[in-house]
Amino acid sequence: MGLWPAETEAWIRAVGVDGAAIARDCRTAGIALSAMNVLLDGMRVKHRLRGGEPAFAVLARAASSGRCLSE
């Protein structure tokens, strides 16, 4: 995925051990690692992603509420 080891470890802490695909999708969608704790409709971004909500759906949800998930 082109991540530094420390960045990979941070993504794993945020989205879980099987989070490589989630991390890839987030990077593709422009969702920053720093956005994982952002609350959207009462649920943190990382929990939405872990629960199976696609990264682009999370991004759209954030945009509809005026939130930015990029750096």
Distance bins in CASP14 RR format, pairs under 12 A and 6 or more apart:
PFRMAT RR
TARGET T0000
AUTHOR 0000-0000-0000
RMODE 2
METHOD distances of the structure
MODEL  1
1 7 0 0 0 0 1 0 0 0 0 0 0
1 8 1 0 0 1 0 0 0 0 0 0 0
1 11 0 0 0 0 1 0 0 0 0 0 0
1 12 0 0 0 0 0 1 0 0 0 0 0
1 19 0 0 0 0 0 1 0 0 0 0 0
1 20 1 0 0 1 0 0 0 0 0 0 0
1 21 0 0 0 0 1 0 0 0 0 0 0
1 22 0 0 0 0 0 1 0 0 0 0 0
1 23 1 0 0 1 0 0 0 0 0 0 0
1 24 1 0 1 0 0 0 0 0 0 0 0
1 25 0 0 0 0 0 1 0 0 0 0 0
1 26 0 0 0 0 0 1 0 0 0 0 0
1 27 1 0 0 1 0 0 0 0 0 0 0
1 28 0 0 0 0 0 1 0 0 0 0 0
2 8 0 0 0 0 1 0 0 0 0 0 0
2 11 0 0 0 0 0 1 0 0 0 0 0
2 20 0 0 0 0 0 1 0 0 0 0 0
2 23 0 0 0 0 0 1 0 0 0 0 0
2 24 0 0 0 0 1 0 0 0 0 0 0
2 27 0 0 0 0 1 0 0 0 0 0 0
3 9 0 0 0 0 1 0 0 0 0 0 0
3 10 0 0 0 0 1 0 0 0 0 0 0
3 11 1 0 0 1 0 0 0 0 0 0 0
3 12 0 0 0 0 0 1 0 0 0 0 0
3 19 0 0 0 0 0 1 0 0 0 0 0
3 20 0 0 0 0 1 0 0 0 0 0 0
3 23 1 0 0 1 0 0 0 0 0 0 0
3 24 0 0 0 0 1 0 0 0 0 0 0
3 26 0 0 0 0 0 1 0 0 0 0 0
3 27 0 0 0 0 1 0 0 0 0 0 0
3 33 0 0 0 0 1 0 0 0 0 0 0
4 10 0 0 0 0 1 0 0 0 0 0 0
4 11 0 0 0 0 0 1 0 0 0 0 0
4 33 0 0 0 0 0 1 0 0 0 0 0
5 11 0 0 0 0 0 1 0 0 0 0 0
5 12 0 0 0 0 0 1 0 0 0 0 0
6 12 0 0 0 0 0 1 0 0 0 0 0
6 13 0 0 0 0 0 1 0 0 0 0 0
6 33 0 0 0 0 0 1 0 0 0 0 0
7 13 0 0 0 0 0 1 0 0 0 0 0
7 14 0 0 0 0 0 1 0 0 0 0 0
7 23 0 0 0 0 1 0 0 0 0 0 0
7 26 0 0 0 0 0 1 0 0 0 0 0
7 27 0 0 0 0 1 0 0 0 0 0 0
7 32 0 0 0 0 0 1 0 0 0 0 0
7 33 1 0 0 1 0 0 0 0 0 0 0
7 34 0 0 0 0 0 1 0 0 0 0 0
8 14 0 0 0 0 0 1 0 0 0 0 0
8 15 0 0 0 0 0 1 0 0 0 0 0
8 16 0 0 0 0 0 1 0 0 0 0 0
8 17 0 0 0 0 0 1 0 0 0 0 0
8 19 0 0 0 0 1 0 0 0 0 0 0
8 20 0 0 0 0 1 0 0 0 0 0 0
8 23 1 0 0 1 0 0 0 0 0 0 0
8 24 0 0 0 0 0 1 0 0 0 0 0
8 27 0 0 0 0 0 1 0 0 0 0 0
8 33 0 0 0 0 0 1 0 0 0 0 0
9 15 0 0 0 0 0 1 0 0 0 0 0
9 16 0 0 0 0 0 1 0 0 0 0 0
9 17 0 0 0 0 0 1 0 0 0 0 0
9 19 0 0 0 0 0 1 0 0 0 0 0
9 23 0 0 0 0 0 1 0 0 0 0 0
9 33 0 0 0 0 0 1 0 0 0 0 0
10 16 0 0 0 0 0 1 0 0 0 0 0
10 19 0 0 0 0 0 1 0 0 0 0 0
10 23 0 0 0 0 1 0 0 0 0 0 0
10 26 0 0 0 0 0 1 0 0 0 0 0
10 32 0 0 0 0 0 1 0 0 0 0 0
10 33 1 0 1 0 0 0 0 0 0 0 0
10 34 0 0 0 0 1 0 0 0 0 0 0
10 36 0 0 0 0 1 0 0 0 0 0 0
10 46 0 0 0 0 0 1 0 0 0 0 0
11 17 0 0 0 0 0 1 0 0 0 0 0
11 18 0 0 0 0 0 1 0 0 0 0 0
11 19 1 0 0 1 0 0 0 0 0 0 0
11 20 1 0 0 1 0 0 0 0 0 0 0
11 21 0 0 0 0 0 1 0 0 0 0 0
11 22 1 0 0 1 0 0 0 0 0 0 0
11 23 1 0 1 0 0 0 0 0 0 0 0
11 24 0 0 0 0 1 0 0 0 0 0 0
11 25 0 0 0 0 0 1 0 0 0 0 0
11 26 1 0 0 1 0 0 0 0 0 0 0
11 27 0 0 0 0 1 0 0 0 0 0 0
11 31 0 0 0 0 0 1 0 0 0 0 0
11 32 0 0 0 0 0 1 0 0 0 0 0
11 33 1 0 0 1 0 0 0 0 0 0 0
11 34 0 0 0 0 0 1 0 0 0 0 0
11 35 0 0 0 0 0 1 0 0 0 0 0
11 36 0 0 0 0 1 0 0 0 0 0 0
11 46 0 0 0 0 1 0 0 0 0 0 0
11 49 0 0 0 0 0 1 0 0 0 0 0
11 50 0 0 0 0 0 1 0 0 0 0 0
12 18 0 0 0 0 1 0 0 0 0 0 0
12 19 1 0 0 1 0 0 0 0 0 0 0
12 20 0 0 0 0 1 0 0 0 0 0 0
12 22 0 0 0 0 1 0 0 0 0 0 0
12 23 0 0 0 0 1 0 0 0 0 0 0
12 33 0 0 0 0 0 1 0 0 0 0 0
12 36 0 0 0 0 0 1 0 0 0 0 0
12 46 0 0 0 0 0 1 0 0 0 0 0
12 50 0 0 0 0 0 1 0 0 0 0 0
13 19 0 0 0 0 0 1 0 0 0 0 0
13 23 0 0 0 0 0 1 0 0 0 0 0
13 33 0 0 0 0 1 0 0 0 0 0 0
13 36 0 0 0 0 1 0 0 0 0 0 0
13 37 0 0 0 0 0 1 0 0 0 0 0
13 46 0 0 0 0 1 0 0 0 0 0 0
13 50 0 0 0 0 0 1 0 0 0 0 0
14 22 0 0 0 0 1 0 0 0 0 0 0
14 23 0 0 0 0 1 0 0 0 0 0 0
14 26 0 0 0 0 1 0 0 0 0 0 0
14 31 0 0 0 0 0 1 0 0 0 0 0
14 32 0 0 0 0 0 1 0 0 0 0 0
14 33 1 0 0 1 0 0 0 0 0 0 0
14 34 0 0 0 0 1 0 0 0 0 0 0
14 35 0 0 0 0 1 0 0 0 0 0 0
14 36 1 0 1 0 0 0 0 0 0 0 0
14 37 0 0 0 0 1 0 0 0 0 0 0
14 38 0 0 0 0 0 1 0 0 0 0 0
14 44 0 0 0 0 1 0 0 0 0 0 0
14 45 0 0 0 0 1 0 0 0 0 0 0
14 46 1 0 1 0 0 0 0 0 0 0 0
14 47 0 0 0 0 0 1 0 0 0 0 0
14 48 0 0 0 0 0 1 0 0 0 0 0
14 49 0 0 0 0 1 0 0 0 0 0 0
14 50 0 0 0 0 1 0 0 0 0 0 0
15 21 0 0 0 0 1 0 0 0 0 0 0
15 22 1 0 1 0 0 0 0 0 0 0 0
15 23 1 0 0 1 0 0 0 0 0 0 0
15 24 0 0 0 0 0 1 0 0 0 0 0
15 25 0 0 0 0 1 0 0 0 0 0 0
15 26 1 0 0 1 0 0 0 0 0 0 0
15 27 0 0 0 0 0 1 0 0 0 0 0
15 31 0 0 0 0 0 1 0 0 0 0 0
15 33 0 0 0 0 1 0 0 0 0 0 0
15 35 0 0 0 0 0 1 0 0 0 0 0
15 36 1 0 0 1 0 0 0 0 0 0 0
15 37 0 0 0 0 0 1 0 0 0 0 0
15 44 0 0 0 0 0 1 0 0 0 0 0
15 45 0 0 0 0 1 0 0 0 0 0 0
15 46 1 0 1 0 0 0 0 0 0 0 0
15 47 0 0 0 0 1 0 0 0 0 0 0
15 48 0 0 0 0 0 1 0 0 0 0 0
15 49 1 0 1 0 0 0 0 0 0 0 0
15 50 1 0 1 0 0 0 0 0 0 0 0
15 51 0 0 0 0 1 0 0 0 0 0 0
15 52 0 0 0 0 0 1 0 0 0 0 0
15 53 0 0 0 0 0 1 0 0 0 0 0
15 55 0 0 0 0 0 1 0 0 0 0 0
15 58 0 0 0 0 0 1 0 0 0 0 0
16 22 1 0 0 1 0 0 0 0 0 0 0
16 23 0 0 0 0 1 0 0 0 0 0 0
16 36 0 0 0 0 0 1 0 0 0 0 0
16 46 0 0 0 0 1 0 0 0 0 0 0
16 47 0 0 0 0 0 1 0 0 0 0 0
16 49 0 0 0 0 1 0 0 0 0 0 0
16 50 1 0 0 1 0 0 0 0 0 0 0
16 51 0 0 0 0 0 1 0 0 0 0 0
17 23 0 0 0 0 0 1 0 0 0 0 0
17 50 0 0 0 0 0 1 0 0 0 0 0
18 24 0 0 0 0 0 1 0 0 0 0 0
18 49 0 0 0 0 0 1 0 0 0 0 0
18 50 0 0 0 0 1 0 0 0 0 0 0
18 51 0 0 0 0 0 1 0 0 0 0 0
18 52 0 0 0 0 0 1 0 0 0 0 0
19 25 0 0 0 0 1 0 0 0 0 0 0
19 26 0 0 0 0 1 0 0 0 0 0 0
19 27 0 0 0 0 0 1 0 0 0 0 0
19 33 0 0 0 0 0 1 0 0 0 0 0
19 36 0 0 0 0 0 1 0 0 0 0 0
19 46 0 0 0 0 0 1 0 0 0 0 0
19 49 0 0 0 0 1 0 0 0 0 0 0
19 50 0 0 0 0 1 0 0 0 0 0 0
19 51 0 0 0 0 0 1 0 0 0 0 0
19 52 0 0 0 0 0 1 0 0 0 0 0
19 55 0 0 0 0 0 1 0 0 0 0 0
20 26 0 0 0 0 0 1 0 0 0 0 0
20 27 0 0 0 0 0 1 0 0 0 0 0
21 27 0 0 0 0 0 1 0 0 0 0 0
21 28 0 0 0 0 0 1 0 0 0 0 0
21 49 0 0 0 0 1 0 0 0 0 0 0
21 50 0 0 0 0 0 1 0 0 0 0 0
21 52 0 0 0 0 0 1 0 0 0 0 0
21 54 0 0 0 0 0 1 0 0 0 0 0
21 55 0 0 0 0 1 0 0 0 0 0 0
22 28 0 0 0 0 0 1 0 0 0 0 0
22 29 0 0 0 0 0 1 0 0 0 0 0
22 31 0 0 0 0 1 0 0 0 0 0 0
22 33 0 0 0 0 0 1 0 0 0 0 0
22 36 0 0 0 0 0 1 0 0 0 0 0
22 45 0 0 0 0 0 1 0 0 0 0 0
22 46 0 0 0 0 1 0 0 0 0 0 0
22 47 0 0 0 0 0 1 0 0 0 0 0
22 48 0 0 0 0 0 1 0 0 0 0 0
22 49 1 0 1 0 0 0 0 0 0 0 0
22 50 1 0 0 1 0 0 0 0 0 0 0
22 51 0 0 0 0 1 0 0 0 0 0 0
22 52 0 0 0 0 1 0 0 0 0 0 0
22 53 0 0 0 0 0 1 0 0 0 0 0
22 54 0 0 0 0 1 0 0 0 0 0 0
22 55 1 0 0 1 0 0 0 0 0 0 0
22 58 0 0 0 0 0 1 0 0 0 0 0
23 29 0 0 0 0 0 1 0 0 0 0 0
23 30 0 0 0 0 0 1 0 0 0 0 0
23 31 0 0 0 0 1 0 0 0 0 0 0
23 32 0 0 0 0 0 1 0 0 0 0 0
23 33 0 0 0 0 1 0 0 0 0 0 0
23 36 0 0 0 0 0 1 0 0 0 0 0
23 46 0 0 0 0 0 1 0 0 0 0 0
23 49 0 0 0 0 1 0 0 0 0 0 0
23 50 0 0 0 0 0 1 0 0 0 0 0
23 55 0 0 0 0 1 0 0 0 0 0 0
24 30 0 0 0 0 0 1 0 0 0 0 0
24 31 0 0 0 0 0 1 0 0 0 0 0
24 49 0 0 0 0 0 1 0 0 0 0 0
24 55 0 0 0 0 1 0 0 0 0 0 0
25 31 0 0 0 0 1 0 0 0 0 0 0
25 49 0 0 0 0 1 0 0 0 0 0 0
25 52 0 0 0 0 0 1 0 0 0 0 0
25 53 0 0 0 0 0 1 0 0 0 0 0
25 54 1 0 0 1 0 0 0 0 0 0 0
25 55 1 1 0 0 0 0 0 0 0 0 0
25 56 1 0 0 1 0 0 0 0 0 0 0
25 57 0 0 0 0 0 1 0 0 0 0 0
25 58 0 0 0 0 1 0 0 0 0 0 0
25 59 0 0 0 0 1 0 0 0 0 0 0
26 32 1 0 0 1 0 0 0 0 0 0 0
26 33 1 0 0 1 0 0 0 0 0 0 0
26 34 0 0 0 0 0 1 0 0 0 0 0
26 35 0 0 0 0 1 0 0 0 0 0 0
26 36 0 0 0 0 1 0 0 0 0 0 0
26 45 0 0 0 0 1 0 0 0 0 0 0
26 46 0 0 0 0 1 0 0 0 0 0 0
26 48 0 0 0 0 0 1 0 0 0 0 0
26 49 1 0 0 1 0 0 0 0 0 0 0
26 50 0 0 0 0 0 1 0 0 0 0 0
26 53 0 0 0 0 0 1 0 0 0 0 0
26 54 0 0 0 0 0 1 0 0 0 0 0
26 55 1 0 1 0 0 0 0 0 0 0 0
26 56 0 0 0 0 1 0 0 0 0 0 0
26 57 0 0 0 0 0 1 0 0 0 0 0
26 58 0 0 0 0 1 0 0 0 0 0 0
26 59 0 0 0 0 1 0 0 0 0 0 0
26 62 0 0 0 0 0 1 0 0 0 0 0
26 69 0 0 0 0 1 0 0 0 0 0 0
26 70 0 0 0 0 0 1 0 0 0 0 0
27 33 0 0 0 0 1 0 0 0 0 0 0
27 35 0 0 0 0 0 1 0 0 0 0 0
27 55 0 0 0 0 1 0 0 0 0 0 0
27 59 0 0 0 0 0 1 0 0 0 0 0
27 69 0 0 0 0 0 1 0 0 0 0 0
27 70 0 0 0 0 0 1 0 0 0 0 0
27 71 0 0 0 0 0 1 0 0 0 0 0
28 54 0 0 0 0 0 1 0 0 0 0 0
28 55 1 0 0 1 0 0 0 0 0 0 0
28 56 0 0 0 0 1 0 0 0 0 0 0
28 59 0 0 0 0 0 1 0 0 0 0 0
29 35 0 0 0 0 0 1 0 0 0 0 0
29 45 0 0 0 0 0 1 0 0 0 0 0
29 49 0 0 0 0 0 1 0 0 0 0 0
29 53 0 0 0 0 0 1 0 0 0 0 0
29 54 0 0 0 0 1 0 0 0 0 0 0
29 55 1 0 1 0 0 0 0 0 0 0 0
29 56 1 0 1 0 0 0 0 0 0 0 0
29 57 0 0 0 0 1 0 0 0 0 0 0
29 58 1 0 0 1 0 0 0 0 0 0 0
29 59 1 0 1 0 0 0 0 0 0 0 0
29 60 0 0 0 0 1 0 0 0 0 0 0
29 61 0 0 0 0 0 1 0 0 0 0 0
29 62 0 0 0 0 0 1 0 0 0 0 0
29 63 0 0 0 0 0 1 0 0 0 0 0
29 69 0 0 0 0 1 0 0 0 0 0 0
29 70 0 0 0 0 1 0 0 0 0 0 0
30 45 0 0 0 0 0 1 0 0 0 0 0
30 55 0 0 0 0 1 0 0 0 0 0 0
30 56 0 0 0 0 1 0 0 0 0 0 0
30 58 0 0 0 0 0 1 0 0 0 0 0
30 59 1 0 0 1 0 0 0 0 0 0 0
30 62 0 0 0 0 0 1 0 0 0 0 0
30 63 0 0 0 0 0 1 0 0 0 0 0
30 68 0 0 0 0 0 1 0 0 0 0 0
30 69 1 0 0 1 0 0 0 0 0 0 0
30 70 1 0 1 0 0 0 0 0 0 0 0
30 71 0 0 0 0 1 0 0 0 0 0 0
31 38 0 0 0 0 1 0 0 0 0 0 0
31 40 0 0 0 0 0 1 0 0 0 0 0
31 45 1 0 0 1 0 0 0 0 0 0 0
31 46 0 0 0 0 0 1 0 0 0 0 0
31 48 0 0 0 0 0 1 0 0 0 0 0
31 49 0 0 0 0 1 0 0 0 0 0 0
31 53 0 0 0 0 0 1 0 0 0 0 0
31 54 0 0 0 0 0 1 0 0 0 0 0
31 55 1 0 1 0 0 0 0 0 0 0 0
31 56 0 0 0 0 1 0 0 0 0 0 0
31 57 0 0 0 0 0 1 0 0 0 0 0
31 58 1 0 0 1 0 0 0 0 0 0 0
31 59 1 0 1 0 0 0 0 0 0 0 0
31 60 0 0 0 0 0 1 0 0 0 0 0
31 61 0 0 0 0 0 1 0 0 0 0 0
31 62 0 0 0 0 1 0 0 0 0 0 0
31 63 0 0 0 0 0 1 0 0 0 0 0
31 67 0 0 0 0 0 1 0 0 0 0 0
31 68 0 0 0 0 1 0 0 0 0 0 0
31 69 1 0 1 0 0 0 0 0 0 0 0
31 70 1 0 0 1 0 0 0 0 0 0 0
31 71 0 0 0 0 1 0 0 0 0 0 0
32 38 0 0 0 0 1 0 0 0 0 0 0
32 45 0 0 0 0 1 0 0 0 0 0 0
32 46 0 0 0 0 0 1 0 0 0 0 0
32 55 0 0 0 0 0 1 0 0 0 0 0
32 58 0 0 0 0 0 1 0 0 0 0 0
32 59 0 0 0 0 0 1 0 0 0 0 0
32 62 0 0 0 0 0 1 0 0 0 0 0
32 67 0 0 0 0 0 1 0 0 0 0 0
32 68 0 0 0 0 1 0 0 0 0 0 0
32 69 1 0 0 1 0 0 0 0 0 0 0
32 70 1 0 1 0 0 0 0 0 0 0 0
32 71 1 0 1 0 0 0 0 0 0 0 0
33 45 0 0 0 0 0 1 0 0 0 0 0
33 46 0 0 0 0 1 0 0 0 0 0 0
33 49 0 0 0 0 0 1 0 0 0 0 0
33 69 0 0 0 0 0 1 0 0 0 0 0
33 70 0 0 0 0 0 1 0 0 0 0 0
33 71 0 0 0 0 1 0 0 0 0 0 0
34 45 0 0 0 0 0 1 0 0 0 0 0
34 46 0 0 0 0 0 1 0 0 0 0 0
34 68 0 0 0 0 0 1 0 0 0 0 0
34 69 0 0 0 0 1 0 0 0 0 0 0
34 70 0 0 0 0 1 0 0 0 0 0 0
34 71 1 0 0 1 0 0 0 0 0 0 0
35 44 0 0 0 0 1 0 0 0 0 0 0
35 45 1 0 1 0 0 0 0 0 0 0 0
35 46 0 0 0 0 1 0 0 0 0 0 0
35 48 0 0 0 0 0 1 0 0 0 0 0
35 49 0 0 0 0 0 1 0 0 0 0 0
35 55 0 0 0 0 0 1 0 0 0 0 0
35 58 0 0 0 0 1 0 0 0 0 0 0
35 59 0 0 0 0 1 0 0 0 0 0 0
35 61 0 0 0 0 0 1 0 0 0 0 0
35 62 1 0 0 1 0 0 0 0 0 0 0
35 67 0 0 0 0 1 0 0 0 0 0 0
35 68 0 0 0 0 1 0 0 0 0 0 0
35 69 1 1 0 0 0 0 0 0 0 0 0
35 70 1 0 0 1 0 0 0 0 0 0 0
35 71 0 0 0 0 1 0 0 0 0 0 0
36 43 0 0 0 0 0 1 0 0 0 0 0
36 44 1 0 0 1 0 0 0 0 0 0 0
36 45 1 0 1 0 0 0 0 0 0 0 0
36 46 1 0 1 0 0 0 0 0 0 0 0
36 47 0 0 0 0 1 0 0 0 0 0 0
36 48 0 0 0 0 1 0 0 0 0 0 0
36 49 1 0 0 1 0 0 0 0 0 0 0
36 50 0 0 0 0 1 0 0 0 0 0 0
36 55 0 0 0 0 0 1 0 0 0 0 0
36 58 0 0 0 0 0 1 0 0 0 0 0
36 69 0 0 0 0 1 0 0 0 0 0 0
37 43 0 0 0 0 0 1 0 0 0 0 0
37 44 1 0 1 0 0 0 0 0 0 0 0
37 45 1 0 0 1 0 0 0 0 0 0 0
37 46 1 0 0 1 0 0 0 0 0 0 0
37 47 0 0 0 0 1 0 0 0 0 0 0
37 48 0 0 0 0 0 1 0 0 0 0 0
37 49 0 0 0 0 0 1 0 0 0 0 0
37 69 0 0 0 0 0 1 0 0 0 0 0
38 44 1 0 0 1 0 0 0 0 0 0 0
38 45 1 0 1 0 0 0 0 0 0 0 0
38 46 0 0 0 0 1 0 0 0 0 0 0
38 47 0 0 0 0 0 1 0 0 0 0 0
38 48 0 0 0 0 1 0 0 0 0 0 0
38 49 0 0 0 0 0 1 0 0 0 0 0
38 58 0 0 0 0 1 0 0 0 0 0 0
38 59 0 0 0 0 0 1 0 0 0 0 0
38 61 0 0 0 0 0 1 0 0 0 0 0
38 62 1 0 0 1 0 0 0 0 0 0 0
38 65 0 0 0 0 0 1 0 0 0 0 0
38 66 0 0 0 0 0 1 0 0 0 0 0
38 67 1 0 0 1 0 0 0 0 0 0 0
38 68 0 0 0 0 1 0 0 0 0 0 0
38 69 1 0 0 1 0 0 0 0 0 0 0
38 70 0 0 0 0 0 1 0 0 0 0 0
39 45 0 0 0 0 1 0 0 0 0 0 0
39 46 0 0 0 0 0 1 0 0 0 0 0
39 47 0 0 0 0 1 0 0 0 0 0 0
39 48 0 0 0 0 0 1 0 0 0 0 0
39 58 0 0 0 0 0 1 0 0 0 0 0
39 61 0 0 0 0 0 1 0 0 0 0 0
39 62 0 0 0 0 0 1 0 0 0 0 0
39 65 0 0 0 0 1 0 0 0 0 0 0
39 67 0 0 0 0 1 0 0 0 0 0 0
39 69 0 0 0 0 0 1 0 0 0 0 0
40 46 0 0 0 0 0 1 0 0 0 0 0
40 47 0 0 0 0 1 0 0 0 0 0 0
40 48 1 0 0 1 0 0 0 0 0 0 0
40 49 0 0 0 0 0 1 0 0 0 0 0
40 53 0 0 0 0 1 0 0 0 0 0 0
40 57 0 0 0 0 0 1 0 0 0 0 0
40 58 1 0 0 1 0 0 0 0 0 0 0
40 59 0 0 0 0 1 0 0 0 0 0 0
40 60 0 0 0 0 0 1 0 0 0 0 0
40 61 1 0 1 0 0 0 0 0 0 0 0
40 62 1 0 1 0 0 0 0 0 0 0 0
40 63 0 0 0 0 0 1 0 0 0 0 0
40 64 0 0 0 0 1 0 0 0 0 0 0
40 65 1 0 0 1 0 0 0 0 0 0 0
40 66 0 0 0 0 0 1 0 0 0 0 0
40 67 1 0 0 1 0 0 0 0 0 0 0
40 68 0 0 0 0 0 1 0 0 0 0 0
40 69 0 0 0 0 1 0 0 0 0 0 0
41 47 0 0 0 0 0 1 0 0 0 0 0
41 48 0 0 0 0 1 0 0 0 0 0 0
41 53 0 0 0 0 0 1 0 0 0 0 0
41 57 0 0 0 0 0 1 0 0 0 0 0
41 58 0 0 0 0 0 1 0 0 0 0 0
41 61 1 0 0 1 0 0 0 0 0 0 0
41 62 0 0 0 0 1 0 0 0 0 0 0
41 64 0 0 0 0 1 0 0 0 0 0 0
41 65 1 0 0 1 0 0 0 0 0 0 0
41 67 0 0 0 0 0 1 0 0 0 0 0
42 48 0 0 0 0 1 0 0 0 0 0 0
42 61 0 0 0 0 0 1 0 0 0 0 0
42 65 0 0 0 0 0 1 0 0 0 0 0
42 67 0 0 0 0 0 1 0 0 0 0 0
43 49 0 0 0 0 0 1 0 0 0 0 0
43 50 0 0 0 0 0 1 0 0 0 0 0
43 51 0 0 0 0 1 0 0 0 0 0 0
43 52 0 0 0 0 0 1 0 0 0 0 0
43 53 0 0 0 0 1 0 0 0 0 0 0
43 58 0 0 0 0 1 0 0 0 0 0 0
43 61 0 0 0 0 1 0 0 0 0 0 0
43 62 0 0 0 0 0 1 0 0 0 0 0
44 50 0 0 0 0 1 0 0 0 0 0 0
44 51 0 0 0 0 0 1 0 0 0 0 0
44 53 0 0 0 0 0 1 0 0 0 0 0
44 58 0 0 0 0 0 1 0 0 0 0 0
44 62 0 0 0 0 0 1 0 0 0 0 0
44 69 0 0 0 0 0 1 0 0 0 0 0
45 51 0 0 0 0 0 1 0 0 0 0 0
45 52 0 0 0 0 0 1 0 0 0 0 0
45 53 0 0 0 0 1 0 0 0 0 0 0
45 55 0 0 0 0 1 0 0 0 0 0 0
45 57 0 0 0 0 0 1 0 0 0 0 0
45 58 1 0 1 0 0 0 0 0 0 0 0
45 59 0 0 0 0 1 0 0 0 0 0 0
45 61 0 0 0 0 1 0 0 0 0 0 0
45 62 1 0 0 1 0 0 0 0 0 0 0
45 65 0 0 0 0 0 1 0 0 0 0 0
45 67 0 0 0 0 1 0 0 0 0 0 0
45 68 0 0 0 0 0 1 0 0 0 0 0
45 69 1 0 0 1 0 0 0 0 0 0 0
45 70 0 0 0 0 0 1 0 0 0 0 0
46 52 0 0 0 0 0 1 0 0 0 0 0
46 53 0 0 0 0 0 1 0 0 0 0 0
46 55 0 0 0 0 0 1 0 0 0 0 0
46 58 0 0 0 0 1 0 0 0 0 0 0
46 69 0 0 0 0 0 1 0 0 0 0 0
47 53 0 0 0 0 1 0 0 0 0 0 0
47 58 0 0 0 0 0 1 0 0 0 0 0
48 54 0 0 0 0 1 0 0 0 0 0 0
48 55 0 0 0 0 1 0 0 0 0 0 0
48 56 0 0 0 0 0 1 0 0 0 0 0
48 57 0 0 0 0 1 0 0 0 0 0 0
48 58 1 0 1 0 0 0 0 0 0 0 0
48 59 0 0 0 0 0 1 0 0 0 0 0
48 60 0 0 0 0 0 1 0 0 0 0 0
48 61 1 0 0 1 0 0 0 0 0 0 0
48 62 0 0 0 0 1 0 0 0 0 0 0
48 69 0 0 0 0 0 1 0 0 0 0 0
49 55 1 0 0 1 0 0 0 0 0 0 0
49 56 0 0 0 0 0 1 0 0 0 0 0
49 57 0 0 0 0 1 0 0 0 0 0 0
49 58 1 0 0 1 0 0 0 0 0 0 0
49 59 0 0 0 0 0 1 0 0 0 0 0
49 61 0 0 0 0 0 1 0 0 0 0 0
49 62 0 0 0 0 0 1 0 0 0 0 0
49 69 0 0 0 0 0 1 0 0 0 0 0
50 58 0 0 0 0 0 1 0 0 0 0 0
51 57 0 0 0 0 0 1 0 0 0 0 0
51 58 0 0 0 0 0 1 0 0 0 0 0
52 58 0 0 0 0 1 0 0 0 0 0 0
53 59 0 0 0 0 0 1 0 0 0 0 0
53 60 0 0 0 0 0 1 0 0 0 0 0
53 61 1 0 0 1 0 0 0 0 0 0 0
53 62 0 0 0 0 0 1 0 0 0 0 0
54 60 0 0 0 0 1 0 0 0 0 0 0
54 61 0 0 0 0 0 1 0 0 0 0 0
55 61 0 0 0 0 0 1 0 0 0 0 0
55 62 0 0 0 0 0 1 0 0 0 0 0
55 69 0 0 0 0 1 0 0 0 0 0 0
56 62 0 0 0 0 0 1 0 0 0 0 0
56 63 0 0 0 0 0 1 0 0 0 0 0
56 69 0 0 0 0 0 1 0 0 0 0 0
57 63 0 0 0 0 0 1 0 0 0 0 0
57 64 0 0 0 0 0 1 0 0 0 0 0
57 69 0 0 0 0 0 1 0 0 0 0 0
58 64 0 0 0 0 0 1 0 0 0 0 0
58 65 0 0 0 0 0 1 0 0 0 0 0
58 67 0 0 0 0 0 1 0 0 0 0 0
58 69 1 0 0 1 0 0 0 0 0 0 0
59 65 0 0 0 0 0 1 0 0 0 0 0
59 66 0 0 0 0 0 1 0 0 0 0 0
59 67 0 0 0 0 1 0 0 0 0 0 0
59 68 0 0 0 0 1 0 0 0 0 0 0
59 69 1 0 0 1 0 0 0 0 0 0 0
59 70 0 0 0 0 1 0 0 0 0 0 0
60 66 0 0 0 0 0 1 0 0 0 0 0
60 67 0 0 0 0 0 1 0 0 0 0 0
60 69 0 0 0 0 0 1 0 0 0 0 0
61 67 0 0 0 0 1 0 0 0 0 0 0
61 69 0 0 0 0 1 0 0 0 0 0 0
62 68 1 0 0 1 0 0 0 0 0 0 0
62 69 1 0 1 0 0 0 0 0 0 0 0
62 70 0 0 0 0 1 0 0 0 0 0 0
63 69 0 0 0 0 1 0 0 0 0 0 0
63 70 0 0 0 0 0 1 0 0 0 0 0
END
